Amino acid sequence: MPDILKTVRELKHAPGWKTRERLVVLAVDDYGSVRLADRRARDRLSKHIQGFGGQMDRYDAVETRDDLDALFNVLESARDADGRNAAFTAYALPANPNFGHMRTERSYAYETLVETFDRLSAQQPSDYEGTWNLWQEGMRKRLILPQCHGREHFNVALLEHKLHQRDPDLELNLEVESLAGLSETAEMPGVGFTHAFGLHDESLL
C-alpha cells in the first residue's frame, strides 16, 4: 500500500510544469495566523495550561513590521542570473478569531486579516503599525507571493465546543487574545485544535 500511495502522489504531478533548472523553493506556512499575542500572553498561558510548551505554541505569532522588513531585505539581496529577486511563497490565512465577539457573545466569529492588523496596530503600534502596507508593498515587488492556506488554522467545531463548555484553557486564551496550547476533547477524539478540516464523525463526510 505505501508504494501505491507514493506512485499516486508522483502521478498527480505528472501534468504539471517541468524544468531542468536547479531551483530552491521557499514555501512557508501560517502567515497571518494568530497564535500568541505577545510574550506576556505566552508567559501567562505557559504558567496555567498543563502541558503547554510546544514549539509553535511558544514562538508562533503574527509577523511584525520588523519581521517583514528583515525578510524583504534578505529576499531583495538574493538574485538569480537574470537579476530577479528571491521570493517567499507564503501559505497565508485570511481570517482569525474575533476575540472580543467571542468573549461577549459566547459564539464564534472571525475577523479578516486586515482587521487583525488594524487591531494589532492599535494595541502594539511600535510592532505592527504599517505592517499591512508593507505586506502589499512586498506583493507588488514580488518578494512575497501569498497562497491560500485555508480560512483559519484551527478547527472551528472544536473551538465552538470548548466555547460552549467554557473550557478554562480557552477562556484564558480569550483573555490574552491568543490561541495556543488547547487540548483535544473526549467528544472529538483525534481532532487537534489546529486541524482545520479534522472530522471525528464519519457521517459528516
Disulfide bonds with the S-S distance in Angstrom:
none
